[in-house]
Amino acid sequence: MLPNTTVMNGPCAYLATERRRLAALKYEHFEVTQLSATIGGEIQGLDLTGPLSDEVIAEIRKALHDYKVIFWRNQPLTTDQHVAFASRFGSLETHPFLPPNTNQPELVRFAKNVNTSGYENGWHHDVTWRAEPSMGAVLHAITVPAVGGDTLFADMYAAYDGLPDAVRERVDTMTAEHDFMSAFGRLLPKGERDEMRERYPLVTHPVAPTHEATGRRYLYVNRYFTSRILGVSDAESIELIEMLSRQADYPEYQCRYRWENDSVAFWDNRAVQHYAASDYWPEKRVMERASVIGSRPTV
């Protein structure tokens, strides 16, 4: 059985070392303001609407791996520019369940108003139910409320590192099933649900994969899409999913971003979970997201 509580592993040395590491970083083509101890950097001195050299793109990728999520202010991207920028990091996915921008199928449009309240207020990685989940996402704020509608991001390296030693040793060898049904299946008529189940069967991923770019392990379990931990009883699977999902709740592992119109975020969908605060109804909030196809998580 697992411990009943999820206490951070002492002061979590990762927090201290990562805070110092980020504070010492320098980049050639832009400056970055560190937003929290281990996660989040806001970039200054870069215009995403203009041409970007391969050297700049490589340095943005490095900043993404360093900070896990990076932000820009005052970036009035057109839909074409949004897609073009995200495409510099890989092929873009189309989402089978969420509404696209009518002109750009690679852009998912999140439009909330008095008639449609926010529903993404839960910690999650995107599309872990895919065999090859997205490696990252570029989110453009088009219209944001005067107050509220922030997005929170959690460092899943820290979440892994902060586990009690005995729990971390166990999850190192565990795998989990991921499923779209709990989040999206209930919204579909039965015939379409059966078709989507055939297209997107249950997939398994390591509970603690190794990041292909950084070589660091991270937690890859979330309440939205992780349906079962394999190799344990149903009761222990439920307990494990809940315990591991709660690791994202620690403020020490988080940064919170206050959006402005034409802010842009780019997060590493492997090393980061996110949570969109639904505290702005009945105001309007419109965002568009491009997601970059990744590879299958491995140990």
Helices and strands as residue ranges (DSSP letters): H 13-23, E 31-34, E 41-44, H 54-67, E 69-72, H 79-87, E 107-112, E 134-143, E 151-155, H 156-161, H 165-171, E 175-178, H 181-184, G 185-187, H 190-199, E 203-206, E 226-229, H 234-245, G 246-249, G 251-253, E 254-257, E 264-268, E 272-276, E 285-293
